[in-house]
Amino acid sequence: MFKSIVEAFATDINDRVLDSLRPSPELLFDPREIEIPEDSGYHPNDHPTPDMEPFVIFTDDLVTVSAILVEHPPIAPAFAFRFDSEYGSVTISGDTCETANMVRLARETDLLLHEAIDFSWVEDKYSHRTDDEGIASRDHHYKSHTSVDGAIRIADEAGARTLALHHLVPGSADESVWSRGSEQFPGTFLVPEDLDTLSISTPTRATLRS
């Protein structure tokens, strides 16, 4: 995919990058495939989200990055990621329905960023639809995404210190749809705004909606 992107933007890269003696993207980046452990039982069609433990995909003297398979059909593989450093840990769900693998990845994490969807919005938008497209769209949301309650269950079971909801669907929902989680989650609960900075050591510096 990286190679194809570079080729697709070849004209712009030649004009604005190479002709200005700037380094090629192919020298700046080192793209690699994530190698799923062979003993995980993963199969893209038959077993896209096997029960498994996180596995390390990158490490250096500053950070260790771990991944785990999550569930976002029809995408397979779909990954969630965890970053551990001397400052603490951050776990990012990516797109996924509620899955036990997220609990395993987020154990005792300092900050869990988890997607959330409002399923009442899904029902309002699609429940009256009897056409194939409407039915498929409704089913996709339920198979591939997580409610606020689901994200809280994952964070609570994992022992996450802070839960921040992101990738909110729909983006136009009233704040009360998301902020009700502040009464249910025992740790710090955040619904950040775009461009907010979340500090692992002092998470309450970020926007906290109640």
N, C-alpha and C positions, 0 to 999 in steps of 0.2 A: 504494500500500500504506500509506504514511504517513497519507494522508487517511482511509482506511478504519479504521486503528487508532484515530485520534482519534475518529472517529464511534462505534466500538465501545465506547469508554470514556467516552462523552459524559456519562453520569450521574455518574460519579466525578469527571470533570474539572470539571463544573459545580458539584458539591458541595464538593470539597476544594481546587480550584484557583481557579476564577473567583470563587466566593463569598468566598474569603479574600483576594481582590485580588492573587493571584499571576498572573504572566504566562502566557498561553496557550501550550501547546506549539507552536502554529502560529507564534508570534512568536519562540520560542527556537530553532527548527530550520529549516534551509533545505534540504529534501530535493531532490536532483537525480538524474536518470537518468545512468548512465555511458554516454557516447557512444563506441561502438566505431568505430575508424577504418574508413572506407568501403572503403579499399583492402586491408583485412586478409584478405578472402576468407571472412569469417565467415558461416555460415548455421546456424541453430539445429538443423536436422535433418541437412543434408548435410555440413556442415563446421564443427562446434562448436568445434574447437580447432586453427585453422590455425597454421602456423609464423609467428611474428611477433615484433616487438620490443616491449618495454614502451612504454606511452604514458602521459603525464602526465594525471591526472584532477583534481588540485588542487595549488595552490602558493600560498604567502604568504611573509612574511619569516622564518618559523620552520621550515617543513617543505615538502617536495615529496613528493606521493603519486603513485606510479605503479601501473599495473595491467597485467595480462596475462591472456589467456584460458587456463584450465586445463580439465581433463576430469573431470567428475563426472556422467555420465549417470544419470538423464534430465534433469538440470538444465542448461539452456543459456539465457543465458551463465552460466558459472561463472568467478569471478575469484580471482586471487591478488594480493596488494598488497605494495608496498615503500614504506617511509617513510625519506626521507633528510633529515638535519638537520646542524647544525654538530657534533653529538655523535657522529654515525655513521649507520649504516643498519640497519634491521630489515626483514626480508622474511617474510611470512606466507603459507603455502601455501593456507590454507583446505582444503576437501575436494577431493582430486584423486588420480587415479592418477599413476603416474610419467610425467612428460612433459618434453620438451625445453624447453618454454616456461618451466618453473620454473628451469632452468639459466640461461636468458637473464635472467630477472628477478633472480635471486640472485647475479649476477656480483660477486665481491669484497665481498659483504655482510658486515657485522660479525656479525650474528645472523640465522640462518635458523630460523624456527619451522615445523616440518613435521609434518604428521599421520603416523601410523603404525598399521598393523593387523597382527595376527598371523595369517597365513594358515593356519597349522597349526590354530588355533582354528576358522577357517572350515571347514576340512575335517572336523574332529571334529564340528562342529555340523550340517553339511549334506551331507557326502559320501554318507551312507546314505539320503538322501531322494530318492525318485523321483517325488514329486508336483510339480505345476507350481509351487506356492508355494516349496517347498524349493529347486528348481532355480533359480528366478528370484532367490531371496535369495542363494544362493551366487554366481551370476553377477554380481549387483550389486556385491558386495564386491570381486571381481576387476576389474571394469570401472571402479570409482569410487575405489579406495583404494590406498595405497602401503605396501609392506613396510618394515621397518627397513632392510634392505639397499638398497632402492630410494631411501629418503630419504638414506642415506649416499652413494650414487652421485651423486645430484643435488647434494648439498652439496660433495662432493669435486670434481666437475667444474666447479662454479660458483666454486670457490675461497673458499667461505664460511669465515670464521674460527671461528665457533661454530655448532654444530647443536644445537637443542633440540627433542626430540620432544614433540608434544602431540596432543590428540584421540586418545588411545590406546584401541584396541579389541582385545580387551575390557578394560575397566577393572579386571577382577579377575585379570588375568594376573600370573604371578610376575614379580618385578622382573628376573630373569635374561633374560626374553624381550626386554626393551628394552635393558638395560645392556650386553649383549654388543657393542653398537655402539661402546662406548668403546675396544675393541681394534682396530676397523676404521677409524675416522675419524681422520685425521691432525691435525685441529684439536681444539678443545675440544668435548667431547660432554656434553650435559646431558639429564637426564630430570627436569624440574622437578616439584615438588609444587604443588598448588593454592595460590595466594596467594604463591608465591615471587616475588621481585623479581630480574629479570635485568638486570645492568648491562652496557651495551655496552662500556665501557672496561675493566671488570674482571669478565668473565663468570664467573670461577671462584668469585666470591662466592655464586653460586647453588648449589643442590644438585647435586652431581656424584656419580652412582652409578657404581660400578666393580665 
